[in-house]
Amino acid sequence: MMSMGMAAPNPNDPPATQGYKQSMNDMMTNVPAFTGEADVDFMRHMKVHHGPAITMAETALCHGDDPTSAGTGREDHSAISAP
């Protein structure tokens, strides 16, 4: 599990690192309370868990240089953000 120290905002971080940290912090801030209903909790928590993947894919596409990484970012972004 990532500690806040590891994901703490740092203006000296490269832009990509700032983006990744922000997506992780947003995820942890938006975690809903458990309801006790297995199906409801699964769906609510998976939505919060996978939402930052869109932001991380956008960050990789914006700041990455590796074509393989960019391709994976495009695929992930398309799959996750599809209706």
C-alpha positions in Angstrom: 0.0 0.0 0.0 1.3 3.4 -0.9 1.8 5.8 2.0 0.9 9.5 1.6 4.6 10.3 1.9 5.2 8.5 -1.3 2.3 10.1 -3.1 2.7 13.5 -1.4 2.6 16.3 -4.0 6.1 17.7 -4.8 6.5 20.6 -7.2 10.0 19.3 -8.0 8.5 16.0 -9.4 8.5 15.7 -13.2 5.0 16.4 -14.7 4.2 12.7 -15.3 5.0 11.9 -11.6 2.8 14.8 -10.5 0.0 13.4 -12.7 0.3 9.9 -11.4 0.5 11.0 -7.7 -2.6 13.2 -8.3 -4.6 10.3 -9.7 -3.6 8.1 -6.8 -4.5 10.8 -4.2 -7.8 11.4 -5.9 -8.6 7.7 -5.8 -7.9 7.5 -2.1 -9.9 10.7 -1.4 -13.0 9.4 -3.2 -13.3 5.9 -1.7 -16.9 5.4 -0.6 -17.9 3.9 2.7 -18.7 0.2 2.7 -22.4 -0.6 2.8 -22.2 -4.2 3.8 -23.8 -5.2 0.5 -21.3 -7.3 -1.4 -22.5 -6.4 -4.9 -23.0 -2.7 -4.2 -19.6 -2.4 -2.5 -17.8 -4.2 -5.3 -19.3 -2.0 -8.0 -18.7 1.3 -6.1 -15.2 0.4 -5.1 -14.2 -0.9 -8.6 -15.4 2.3 -10.2 -13.2 4.4 -7.8 -10.3 1.9 -8.2 -10.3 2.0 -12.0 -11.2 5.7 -12.6 -7.6 6.9 -12.0 -6.4 4.5 -14.7 -7.9 6.9 -17.3 -5.9 9.8 -15.8 -2.8 7.7 -15.6 -3.2 6.6 -19.3 -3.7 10.3 -20.3 -0.5 11.2 -18.4 1.5 8.4 -20.1 0.2 9.6 -23.5 1.1 13.2 -22.7 4.5 12.7 -21.2 5.8 9.3 -22.3 8.3 8.6 -25.0 8.1 4.8 -25.3 5.8 3.7 -28.2 4.8 0.5 -26.3 3.8 2.5 -23.2 1.9 4.9 -25.4 0.1 2.1 -27.2 -0.9 0.5 -23.9 -2.0 3.9 -22.6 -4.2 4.4 -25.7 -5.7 0.9 -25.3 -6.4 1.3 -21.6 -7.9 4.8 -22.1 -10.2 3.5 -24.9 -11.3 0.4 -22.9 -11.9 2.1 -19.6 -13.5 5.3 -20.9 -15.8 3.5 -23.4 -19.5 3.9 -22.5 
